[in-house]
Amino acid sequence: MPQNEYIEESIRRHGRRMDHAERKRKREARQVHKDAEFAQKVHGLKAKLYNKKRHSEKIQMKKTLKMHDEKNAKQKTDDAVPDGAVPAYLLDREGQQRAKVLSNMLKQKRKEKAGKWNVPLPKVRGIAEDEMFKVVKTGKSKSKAWKRMVTKPTFVGDGFTRKPPKYERFIRPMALRYKKANVTHPELKATFQLPIIGVKKNPQSPMYTQLGVLTKGTIIEVNVAELGLVTTGGKVLWGKYAQITNNPENDGCINALLLV
């Protein structure tokens, strides 16, 4: 091991704290206020350099936002011209339609990079921590209360191994673990039972995402290999995102809508 890489080595061996993502988010949120305070106090050459740096950052941010804005501009493409005798008006329309498909494909890629999705359930009810977790008391006189049992359905991967019970802080019961979801394709109007690959984002908290908690509004990744979906480039899709639309703890199953 190279010298002075003890922190990286520790992260590789033991992972990060459970609230690492939340602490990082709060630190980044505070950083904006710190930057503003620094900008007001700084003067002289340091101020010039700082303002120049901020100016370039703002330009880059505006460019990024502009790139992610949806545009409905129609443009003709030469590769959309079909063979044979076709009237001029149909030829023109076909060219515009192809351009629109191409434009949609580019938008889709940009959305994936930006992490923006039009989801079926944009807002969900917040879940309190005492509803999500049940306190498990341990110790000889049951005086220790640092363990928590997850009371909602969860997903854990195939290669998951529990920690020794003595050291396990979050207990995910076997009876509440799910491996498959009933996913509805909005365009095909058909429902398929597909295996879950992972939990992409739980809107309640980053910690719930890390624990793999499945609540209403959670974005999950499902294996769509058996549907035979292909990209415009001809590659077979095997993983797509879907949003959970029901309360799994009440229904005993997971119903989700595919994000296309």
C-alpha positions in Angstrom: 0.0 0.0 0.0 1.4 3.5 -0.9 2.2 5.7 2.0 -0.5 8.0 3.5 -3.5 6.2 1.9 -5.0 5.0 5.2 -8.3 6.7 4.7 -8.8 5.2 1.2 -7.8 1.8 2.5 -10.3 2.0 5.4 -13.1 3.0 3.0 -12.3 0.0 0.8 -12.3 -2.4 3.7 -15.1 -1.2 5.9 -17.2 1.2 3.7 -18.5 4.6 4.7 -20.7 5.8 7.5 -24.5 5.1 7.0 -25.2 8.9 6.9 -22.2 9.7 4.7 -24.4 10.9 1.7 -26.6 13.0 4.0 -23.6 14.7 5.7 -22.0 15.3 2.2 -25.3 16.9 1.0 -25.5 19.2 4.0 -21.8 20.1 3.6 -22.4 21.1 0.0 -25.5 23.1 0.9 -23.5 25.0 3.5 -20.7 25.6 1.0 -22.8 28.0 -1.0 -23.3 30.3 2.0 -19.5 30.1 2.9 -18.7 31.1 -0.7 -21.0 34.1 -0.6 -19.5 35.2 2.7 -16.0 34.9 1.3 -16.9 36.8 -1.9 -18.2 39.7 0.3 -15.1 39.8 2.4 -12.3 39.2 -0.1 -10.5 42.2 -1.7 -7.6 43.1 -3.9 -5.9 40.7 -6.3 -7.5 37.7 -4.6 -10.9 39.1 -5.3 -10.1 39.5 -9.0 -8.9 35.9 -9.3 -11.9 34.6 -7.3 -14.4 36.6 -9.4 -12.8 35.4 -12.6 -13.1 31.8 -11.5 -16.8 32.3 -10.4 -17.6 33.9 -13.8 -16.2 30.9 -15.7 -18.2 28.5 -13.4 -21.4 30.4 -14.1 -20.9 30.3 -17.8 -20.3 26.6 -17.7 -23.4 26.1 -15.5 -25.6 28.1 -18.0 -24.2 26.0 -20.9 -25.1 22.8 -19.0 -28.6 24.0 -18.2 -29.1 25.1 -21.9 -28.0 21.7 -23.0 -30.6 19.9 -20.8 -33.5 22.2 -21.9 -36.0 20.5 -24.2 -36.2 21.8 -27.7 -38.9 21.0 -30.3 -37.0 22.3 -33.3 -37.7 20.3 -36.5 -34.9 19.7 -38.9 -34.7 17.7 -42.1 -32.2 14.8 -42.4 -30.9 13.2 -45.6 -30.8 9.7 -44.2 -34.6 9.6 -43.7 -35.4 9.7 -47.4 -37.0 6.3 -48.4 -36.4 4.5 -51.7 -38.9 4.7 -54.5 -41.4 7.3 -55.7 -42.8 9.2 -52.8 -44.7 12.5 -53.0 -42.8 15.6 -51.9 -45.1 16.4 -48.9 -44.6 12.8 -47.5 -40.9 13.0 -48.0 -40.7 16.2 -46.1 -42.8 14.9 -43.2 -40.8 11.7 -43.0 -37.6 13.7 -42.8 -38.9 15.8 -40.0 -40.2 12.8 -38.1 -36.8 11.1 -38.2 -35.2 14.2 -37.0 -37.6 14.3 -34.1 -36.8 10.7 -33.1 -33.1 11.5 -33.3 -33.6 14.6 -31.2 -35.6 12.6 -28.6 -32.8 10.0 -28.4 -30.2 12.8 -27.7 -32.5 14.3 -25.1 -32.9 10.9 -23.5 -29.1 10.5 -23.2 -28.7 14.0 -21.8 -31.5 13.4 -19.3 -29.8 10.2 -18.1 -26.5 12.2 -17.6 -28.3 15.0 -15.8 -30.4 12.5 -13.7 -33.7 14.2 -14.8 -36.7 12.0 -15.3 -40.5 12.7 -15.8 -41.7 10.2 -13.2 -45.3 9.1 -12.7 -45.3 10.1 -9.0 -43.3 13.3 -8.7 -44.4 13.8 -5.0 -44.7 11.2 -2.3 -45.7 11.3 1.4 -42.8 11.6 3.8 -42.2 8.7 6.2 -41.0 9.4 9.7 -38.0 7.6 11.1 -40.0 6.0 13.9 -42.4 4.5 11.3 -39.5 3.2 9.2 -37.4 1.7 12.0 -38.3 -0.2 15.2 -35.9 0.1 18.1 -34.3 -3.2 19.1 -33.0 -3.2 22.7 -30.0 -5.3 23.4 -27.7 -6.0 26.3 -28.1 -8.1 29.5 -30.6 -5.6 31.0 -32.0 -4.4 27.6 -30.5 -1.0 28.2 -28.8 -0.5 24.9 -30.9 0.9 22.0 -28.6 1.4 19.1 -30.0 -1.3 16.8 -32.8 -0.7 14.4 -35.1 -3.1 12.6 -36.4 -2.0 9.2 -40.2 -2.3 9.1 -40.6 -1.7 5.3 -39.9 -4.0 2.4 -36.3 -4.1 1.3 -34.1 -5.3 -1.5 -30.7 -6.9 -1.0 -28.5 -8.3 -3.7 -27.6 -11.9 -4.3 -24.1 -11.5 -3.0 -25.3 -10.0 0.3 -23.8 -11.4 3.5 -25.1 -10.3 6.9 -22.7 -9.0 9.5 -22.5 -10.9 12.8 -25.7 -10.2 14.7 -23.7 -8.7 17.6 -22.5 -5.9 15.3 -25.4 -5.5 12.9 -27.0 -2.0 13.3 -29.8 -2.2 10.7 -31.7 -5.5 10.6 -33.6 -6.2 7.4 -36.0 -9.1 8.0 -36.0 -12.0 5.5 -39.8 -12.0 5.3 -39.8 -8.4 4.0 -37.1 -8.9 1.3 -38.2 -8.8 -2.3 -36.4 -9.9 -5.5 -39.1 -9.4 -8.2 -41.5 -6.6 -9.2 -44.6 -6.4 -11.3 -43.6 -3.9 -13.9 -46.0 -2.3 -16.3 -44.8 -1.0 -19.7 -46.8 2.2 -20.4 -46.6 1.9 -24.2 -47.2 -1.8 -24.5 -50.0 -1.7 -21.8 -48.7 -5.0 -20.5 -47.3 -6.1 -17.1 -44.3 -8.4 -16.6 -42.8 -9.9 -13.5 -39.1 -8.9 -13.6 -36.2 -9.4 -11.3 -34.9 -6.3 -9.4 -31.3 -5.4 -10.0 -31.0 -2.6 -7.5 -32.5 0.5 -5.8 -31.5 3.6 -7.7 -33.1 6.3 -5.4 -35.5 6.4 -2.5 -37.0 9.9 -2.3 -37.3 9.7 1.5 -33.6 9.7 2.3 -30.1 8.7 0.9 -29.8 6.3 3.8 -32.9 4.4 2.8 -31.4 4.1 -0.7 -28.3 2.6 0.7 -30.3 0.2 2.8 -32.4 -0.8 -0.3 -35.8 0.2 1.3 -38.7 -0.1 -1.1 -41.4 2.5 -0.5 -43.9 4.3 -2.8 -42.1 6.5 -5.3 -38.8 4.6 -5.1 -36.8 4.3 -8.4 -35.6 0.7 -8.9 -33.6 -0.9 -11.7 -35.2 -4.0 -13.2 -33.9 -6.6 -15.6 -35.8 -6.2 -18.9 -33.7 -8.7 -20.9 -36.7 -11.0 -21.5 -38.8 -8.1 -23.0 -36.4 -7.9 -25.9 -36.1 -4.1 -25.8 -33.4 -2.5 -28.1 -31.9 0.9 -28.4 -32.1 2.9 -31.7 -28.5 1.8 -32.2 -29.6 -1.9 -32.1 -28.1 -2.8 -28.7 -30.2 -5.0 -26.4 -31.3 -3.3 -23.2 -31.1 -5.4 -20.0 -31.5 -2.8 -17.3 -34.1 0.0 -17.1 -35.5 2.1 -14.3 -39.0 1.8 -12.9 -40.9 3.7 -10.2 -42.9 1.9 -7.5 -46.5 3.0 -7.6 -48.0 1.1 -4.7 -47.3 0.6 -1.0 -45.5 -2.8 -0.9 -45.9 -3.2 2.8 -49.7 -3.1 2.4 -50.1 -5.1 -0.8 -47.5 -7.8 -0.3 -46.1 -7.2 -3.8 -44.3 -4.5 -5.7 -46.1 -2.8 -8.6 -44.0 -0.4 -10.7 -44.2 1.6 -13.9 -41.3 1.5 -16.4 -39.7 4.8 -17.2 -39.4 5.0 -21.0 
